[in-house]
Amino acid sequence: MYSQPIVVVGTTTDYIDEIRKRYPGRALFVTAPVEREKASEPRPNPKEEVLCDLRHARLVWAALNDHLHQWHLQPAGVTCFDCESLELAARIAGALDVPFPSPAAVDACRNKLLSKQMWSNAGLPCPQAEMIHSPSQLPDLLKRLALPVILKPLTGSGSELVFKCTTVDDCAQALATIQSRLADHPNQRMYKPEKNGSSQMNSRRELVIETFIEGKEYSCDVIIDGAHLKVIRTAEKLPAIDQTLGTTLAYMVPAQLPIGLDQNLFERQLHTAARTLGLERAICMVDFIVSADIAYFLEMTPRPGGDCLPWLIRESCGLDILGLALDFAAGNPIQLPEDSCWRPLVGVRFFAKTAGTIRSVDASRLNQDDRIVSYYLEAQAGYRVKLPPEDYDSRILGHAIFEANPFDPIQQQCLDIEAKLTVAMETST
């Protein structure tokens, strides 16, 4: 193992295994015991991983500091791939005196109300957003935010507990559902009190209500370094119409942004959006919707895009975003592929249709499809599936990367490939 590793804070064991295989010895992983206990991947050797409860930053730092002294390690940097671990990563980076976005910048990014308020004040296009904690607020709020609206948690990730509401009754029902689910949500790091200036928000009771914007949704990864911004990749997101709102069925790279969107203006706005949130040097994932040739910012967070994107990007252009994150954290020179290097590919995600325990998984028909470049299956026999709103993660069984037939609709091809994975379930009673 390198004597100056990159500390990777709080990531999942599939990412850990991928990094260990591709970059042996470069990373020191700070991992939650519960994540390690459920892992099917090989466990790193003791020098490579610190196992500790990630809810308490001081205890994590104490455990990490002891580990560094025991193995005579001096980290060269810190990186993070998971939203709920970003604040911890910021605090560890501060203790190690290595570059990383500040805790205040992380808080601004993670707070879906505060970020939009800051962007709006900076004149950037984004949904109009306000806080809601009681149905009694709805009459006044809906005078300012015309229906339809989106209700979502103050913090959170992906499509978890995100609802589109077209009536007042929809709003009241969504509010009750989200608050009920958050009250007992097991992820204490994702949903915890958030600061808003000198005040404190309760992210399990206080939610975000924002205007709904009709348009195509995209995501991109960008590098922010002082006065410079560079777009790493842009992907179009294909919605999963049979899943909960905000769930992505597939990503398409490289995305073809609308011709009417001013690319130079968009990149300037990306840079302003990052600096407004306090991001000075970071790799950021940005979600945005394009409507009438205007890009409306939804979320910006200081980590690379997740889901199947790292695999999709690697197959498309040869760039390994995980390795790039390690190099960026270490301060190494970054070289991005030329636009001509990108091969148009689609990454489709596999979803469980029913809750229960997987009895068997048959991927033989995927192997017979010439369109498929590669696939990855996370779920095997014995894997437990819960469905939303109880759980949003265990329904995702894996993904396939494929080269689309240009003569057939992309969504139909995604559904066709998804149907070729045969999963036998023992359904819950």
N, C-alpha and C positions, 0 to 999 in steps of 0.2 A: 504493500500500500504506500502511496505517496506520503511524504512527510508533511506536505502542505495540501491537504485535500480540500475539496469544496464541501461545506456542510449543507446537506439536503434535508430540509426541515419538514417533517410531518407528511410525507407522501405515502402513496399506496404501494403495496408489495409488488404489483405488476410493473410499475415504473421502476422500483428498486431493482428488480430482476433485470429489466431491460438495460438500465444504466450499468449494472455490474457486468453484464455480458459484453456490452459495447465499449465500456470505458473502465476496465478492471483497475481497482485501486485508486481511482480518482476522487471518489466520493466517500464521505462519512455521513451515514444516515441517522437522523434522530426520529425514532419511530414509536408510535403508540403501541403498547403491549397488545391491545385488543386487535389491532391491525395485523400484527405478527402472528397472533394465535389462530386467526382464521385463514392464514395464507396457505396456498398450495405450492408456492414457489420455494426453492431452497433458501435456507436461512443464511445470511451473511456470516462471515467469521466474526468473533467477538471484537476484533479491532475495528471492523467496518460499521458497527451499529451500536447506538445508544438507545436502549429501551427504557422509556419513562412516561409517566402520565403527563400529557402535553397541556393539561388545563392550567398548570401553575408555572408561570415563566421562571420564577426564582428557583424552583426545584429542578426545572429542566436545565437551567444554566449551571446549577451546582453539579448535576450529574454529568453534563457535557464537559465542564471544566475539569472534573476529576478524571474523566476519560482521556482528555487531551494530555494531562500530566502523566497519566499511567503509560500511555503509548508514545509520549514525546512527539505530539503532533502540533503543528501550527497552521490552522486553516488559512487558505488563501482567499476565501470568499464564502458567501452564503447564497443559496438559491432555494426556491420554493415553487411547487407545482399545484398547490391545493389552497383554495380560498380561506378555509378556516385556520390554516397555519401561517398565513401571511403576517399577522401581527406578531406572533411568536418569532418568526424569522427576522422581523425588523428589530426586535429586542435583542435577539442573539447577535445579529450583525452589529448593533450598537455596542454590546459588551465586548465583541471581538475587534471593534474599530475597523470594520471592513465595509465597503459601500453596499447599500441596500436602501430602498425607500423607507422614509421615517415612519414611526408608528402613526403620526398624525396624517400622513399621506395615505397610508393603508386604511385608516379609519374613514377618510373621505371617499376612497374608492369603494369600500365595502358597504357603506351606507347609501342605499339606493335613493333616499330622499335628499340627503345632503349633497351628493354628487350632482344631481340634477338642478338643485337650487344654485349651486356654485356655477355650473355651466350656464344656466339661464342668466345669472347676474353678469356673466362674461359675454353675453350676446351670442352664445352658441346654440344651434338648433337641438332641441331635445324635448321629450314629452313634458308637459306641465304636470308637476307632482305636488301633492300635499299629504299630510299625515292624517290617518283616521284610526280611531280606537273604539268608536261607539256608533251604532246605527243612527243615533240622534243627530249626528253630524251630517248625514247624507243630504238632507234638503239644501243646506247652505253650500256644501261642497259641489253638488251637482249643478248649482247655479253657475259655478265658475268652471267646472269641468264637465263639458257636455258628454252625454252618453253616446257611444259605449266607452267604458273605462276599464282599466286593468287594476286589479287588486293583487298585491304580492307582499311577502314579508319585507321588513326593513333591511334585513340581511338575508343571506341564503345564497343558493347557487342553482343555475340551470332553470328548469321548469318547475321546481318544487313549490307546490302551493301557490301557483300563479293562475289567476282566473280572469277571463274576459266577461264583463257584465254589461248587459244591454238594457236592464230594467233596475229600478230601485230594489225590487225584491231579490234580484240576482245579487246585487251588492250586499244586502243584509245577510243573505245565505252564505256568500263567499267569506264575508267578514267572520261570521260565526264558525265556519269550517276551519279557516286558517288559525284563528285564535285557539280553537279547541285542539287542533293538532300540535300547535306550537307549545301549548301549556305543558305537555308531557314529552316533548321531542327529546330523544336521547342525545342529540348532538349539542352538547353544552358549549362547545367552542364556536359553532356556527351561529347559534342564537343566544346571545348574551347581551347585557346592557351596552348600549352604544352612546358615546358622547356626541353632543351637538353644541359646540361652543362650551359654555359653562353648565349647560343643562345635561340631563341624563335621559336617554330613551330606553324604554323597555321593549326589546325586539321580539318579545313573545306576546305582547299586547298591542303595541302600536305598529300599524302597517302603513304601506304606501298605496295611495290611490292616484292614478295618473291617466292622462289622456291616451286613448288608443290611436295609434297611427297605422293606417293601411299602407302596405307596401311590401317589397321584398326585403328579407332580412339577410344580413351578411355578418361575417366576423373577419377580423384581421389581427395579425400579430405585428407589432411595431417595436423598433428599438428607439428609445429616447436617451440621448446623451447630451445634456446641456442644450445648446442652441440647435442641435442636429436631430432630425428624425428620419428614420428609414423604415419603409414598409417591408416586412419580411414575406408575408403572404396575405392573400385575400381569398376568402371562401364564401360561396353562396350557400345558404342553409335551406334545405328542403324540409318543410314541416311534416311531422307525422300526424296525419289527419285522424288516425284511429287511437291516438294517445292523448295525454293531457296537454293543455295549451302550453305552447312554448317548447315542446319536445321536438328535437331535431331527428328526422328520419335519416338524412344523408347530408354530406358536405360535398361540394363540387369545387375543385381547384384546377387551374387558376380561375377565379371568378371573373366574369365579364360584367363589369360595372356599367350602368346605363351610360350611353354616349353623351347624354346631356349633363351628366355630373362633372363639374369642373374638378379635375384631379388635383391640380395645384392648390385650389382653394380648400379642397377636402384635406389635403396633407397639412396645410397651415392650421386648419381647424383641429385636426388631430393633435398637433403640437400644442396649440393653445389649451385644448381640453386636458392634456397631461399636466402642463405647467400650472393650470388653474387648481388642480387637485394636489399640487405640491410634489409632483413626480419630476425629479431632475435627471435621474439615470435609472433606467429600468427596461426590461422586456415586458411589454403590455399586450394583453388580449383586449380587443375592443369589439363589442356587439353594436350594430347600428342597422337602422331601417332606411331604405331609400324610397322616398315618396315625392313625386313631382320633381325629380332631379335634385332633391335636397337630402343630405345624409343626416338623420336624426340619431344622436348618440343615446344608447340605452345603458351601457355599462362599460367601464374601463377598469381593469384590474391588473396589478403588476405581477403577472405570471404568463407563461405561454398558454395558448388554447389547449384544451384537453380533449376528452372523448377519443375518437379515433384519429384526430388530426395529426399527432406526431407520426403515426404510421403512414397516413395518407400523404403527408408532405414528403416523407423520405422516399416513397415509391414514385412520386411525381417528379421530383427534381434532385433527389439524392441528399438533400439537406436534413440532418438530424437535429431537430429543435431541442432535444434533450442535451445533446452535446454542445450545441450553441449556447444553451443556458449555463452550462458549466464553464465554457470559455469566457462568456461575458462576465460571470461572477469572478473569475480569476483575473480579469483585465486583459485577456489575450486578444489579439487582433481578430476581427470578425469579417469573414468573407461570405457574401451571399451569392447564390446562383444567378446567372443572367436570366432575363425574362424568357429567352429562347430555350432554356433548359427545362422548362415546365411542360410536362406531359399531361394533357387533360385526363383527370381521373375522378372517380366518385367513391366516397367512403360511406357505405350503408351500414346502419346499426341493426343488430338483431334484438328483438324485444320478445319477452315471454308474454303469452296471451292470457294465461291463467295463473293463479297463485297455487302454490303447493311445493312438492319436492320433485326434482328432476329424477326420473328413473333411468333415462338413457338419452344420448345425443348422437345423431347420425349425420355426419357432414359429407357423406359419399357423393351426393349430387352436386355439392359445391366443387368438388374435385373434377367433375366432368364438364363444368361450364368454362368455356374458353375465354369468356370475358374477364374472369376473376384473376387478378394478379396475385393476391394473397388474402388470407383471412386469419382471424384470431378469435378463439373461443375462450371466454373466461369461465363459463359455467360447464360443469361436468355432472355425472351422476352423483346424487346426494346433495346437490346445490339447492338451497331453499329460496323460493321466490315469494315476495310479497308485492302487492300492487298498490299504486297510488289510490288514495292519499296516505295510506299507511306507510309506504316506503316507495321512493322514487329511483333507487339505485339498483336494487337486486333484480329488477325486470330486464336490465340490460345484459344480454348474454354474450355479446361479442360484436364483431364487425367483419365486413369484407370490403376489400379495395378492388374496384373493377373499372375496365375501360368501356364506356357506354357505347352502344350502337347509335350512331348519329341519326338513324331513321326512325327510332322508336322513342316515345315519351320517357324521360328519365325516371319519373315517379313509378311508372309501370314496371320498368326494368328493376328498380329497387325492390318493389314488392315481389317480383318474380324471383329474384335472388334470395330475398328473405324467406320465401316459402320453401326454398330448397334445403334449408336447415330443418331437420326433423327432430323435434323434442317431445319425448314421451313424459308425461307428468303423472304423479300421484297427487291428485287435487286435495286441497284442504277441505275438511268437513266442519 
